[in-house]
Amino acid sequence: MTTATDRFQPISPWQEFWAGVRQTIPLIIGAIPFGVIFGTLAQTNGLSFAAALAMSACVFAGSSQFIALGLLGTGSPIGIIILTTFVVNLRHLLYAIGLVPYLKSLTQIWRIVLGFWLTDETFMVAIQRYRCSDSSSQKHWFQLGSALAMYSNWQLCTLVGLTLGQRLPNAANWGLDFAMVATFIGMTIPYLTTRPMLATVVVSGGCALIARSLPHQLGIMVAAIVGISVGVILENYLQTGDVVS
């Protein structure tokens, strides 16, 4: 069966770039409230206006930024903050491994740029583009377009939250952050094609619920480690990548 991504034809770098932007727009919509809420909460959790902007510009990892913000607000030790955000961001290493076959022919500068701007959303749309059967040699421009669209949106939303968020009463309690959760669920489900993948998600979710009362949000770290461990063990046990029936 032919999919929308299979219909891509070899095109110019700028056409690839704008195609990446367009493919990412639905995911950007889900990230908007997430970014605004981060900006709204940043200053009330100990970050200055400039520090909040710098965190979004230099870290550019929504889930890690929220976790760091919560830990800062509770006065957690810097070592706990670094370790927790490091574990949460380990998934980006898996993304990078998945992209290596498609990026190995690029220059070091390209790999650094695309690596810095790699996010969950960009990986999801970029990997589909790379797997298309057409012979385009400019697919990395598609990833760049997606990455810059997400990055620009995150910076703008942080700024909006910092400047206007304080005027919105109890914005953090409106439940708008669920839009990002729904986006992640929508991105994840299509990729649960093997038993190890399914086991990783189920075990991680269960552990997160069980360990949610641990201090310093350590439950997230525990869930990530246990879920990934179960997935790797099951993958090595099966060795065949059994497809979920």
Disulfide bonds with the S-S distance in Angstrom:
none
